[in-house]
Amino acid sequence: MLNHKELRKQITALTAEYYKARFEEKEFVPGKTKVNYAGRVFDEEELQNAVNASLDFWLTEGRFSEEFSSKISDFLGVENVLLTNSGSSANLLAFSALTSEKLGDKRLKPGDEVISVAAGFPATVTPIIQNGLVPVFVDLSIPTYNIDVEMLKRAITPKVKCIFLAHTLGNPFDIDAIMALAKEHDLWVVEDNCDAFGSEYKGRKTGTFGHISTISFYPAHHITTGEGGAICTNDPQLARIVRAFRDWGRDCYCAGGDNNTCGKRFSQQFGTLPFGFDHKYVYSEIGYNLKMTDIQAAIGAAQMDKLPDFCESRKAHFQEWKRIFSKYPHCFITPEPTEGADPAWFAFIVTLKDNCPFKRDDLTKYLNDNLIETRNLFAGNMTKQPAFIGKNWRIADHLTQTDFIMNNTFFLGTYPGLTDEMFKYAEEKLDEFVKQY
Ligand SMILES: Cc1ncc(COP(=O)(O)O)c(C=O)c1O
């Protein structure tokens, strides 16, 4: 019988063959094959890593988690990367960390206000409400689809303690302006980088400007682990607090399987516990368990090697849509990067002009009927969503652009799985549609 190392070698080689047989290139048939807005892009390396992690059968954070988080850390240039089971969990943990009593007077408290936007994904706002704080919704600007900085300035009152924003669809918000305001008013900044992993602002990666930032690895995003996310910070205290919130609230920060990393496992005083109570079972936060498995991390570690190419592909696809939609300037407002930004676009966002001869929903129905997938800008206007009606939030001034976006805006994919044939087909279909009017 072969030993386990030999068997692993054979299984790994067979997995590559399996990949070729099962997943390699499918023919694009116009009108029959879907032009997805997003999807996982992978090859045999992700499958082999997933299989190898399964053969390790370590299951919880292990060697692949270490590899994955250190690749993220190198890519972004951040000190601390904590893996989690989703981008939403990453947002919840990043925000919850700021409520920790370990931060003293700087901690966020119930009733404090947090600046955000209403045209976004709910996971950027729900942690604010879940922690008993109050979202303050500021309008967006078109064509960057990021927060209106002038309105944001007017929205800051002594009750505002934090700014929690996503880089909309990969386009960085006006980071210089927001970081300057945060400094002036002593506000925390949480960067939801879930849609912008690889975007840059003035030569530096997004996710490195705020006090803390998050990533999502859901399949629609820049890289995937299926479900998954990460929290990034250069602040060692915040990193320890996030870890505690992520790992049941426990104070101990030993890696799985390790003991006594701090060297004081049985010689500290905590709360009103007896002196020397085992640090492994000391809980200093009201926490969760939102950790990632090593199988997910193994897939992510392979995906990280592809991320730079994925970002270039997203940028090229954005330009292709831009060329196509720019043929109809009387109908469409096409998106623009924020000044100083080089976005790794999550999507190509389009708004129909006021005097456009057709409606957004006519066009998106037509595109979807022709198997070209579209999406709206997530929740549209969050204040109108059933879950948010009657909750404790405030509109800064007005949400005129947000409402306009809710009614007139949609997006198409830029993900690396799109091909020249798909763009040719989509362009023909759009031409056909617009010619009817
Ligand atoms: C901006 C933004 N933040 C957070 C999330 C949540 O990430 P996840 O789906 O991994 O929970 C998403 C959606 O996927 C998102 O678009």
PDBQT file of the ligand as one rigid body, heavy atoms in Angstrom, charges set to zero:
ROOT
HETATM    1  C1  LIG A 501     -19.895  46.880   0.326  1.00  0.00    +0.000 C 
HETATM    2  C2  LIG A 501     -20.190  45.530   0.911  1.00  0.00    +0.000 A 
HETATM    3  N1  LIG A 501     -19.937  45.322   2.209  1.00  0.00    +0.000 NA
HETATM    4  C3  LIG A 501     -20.181  44.128   2.789  1.00  0.00    +0.000 A 
HETATM    5  C4  LIG A 501     -20.696  43.080   2.071  1.00  0.00    +0.000 A 
HETATM    6  C5  LIG A 501     -20.985  41.786   2.761  1.00  0.00    +0.000 C 
HETATM    7  O1  LIG A 501     -20.081  40.778   2.414  1.00  0.00    +0.000 OA
HETATM    8  P1  LIG A 501     -20.502  39.233   2.560  1.00  0.00    +0.000 P 
HETATM    9  O2  LIG A 501     -21.430  38.911   1.453  1.00  0.00    +0.000 OA
HETATM   10  O3  LIG A 501     -19.202  38.491   2.450  1.00  0.00    +0.000 OA
HETATM   11  O4  LIG A 501     -21.129  39.070   3.894  1.00  0.00    +0.000 OA
HETATM   12  C6  LIG A 501     -21.006  43.263   0.709  1.00  0.00    +0.000 A 
HETATM   13  C7  LIG A 501     -21.652  42.222  -0.097  1.00  0.00    +0.000 C 
HETATM   14  O5  LIG A 501     -21.292  41.202  -0.440  1.00  0.00    +0.000 OA
HETATM   15  C8  LIG A 501     -20.729  44.511   0.117  1.00  0.00    +0.000 A 
HETATM   16  O6  LIG A 501     -20.995  44.733  -1.184  1.00  0.00    +0.000 OA
ENDROOT
TORSDOF 0
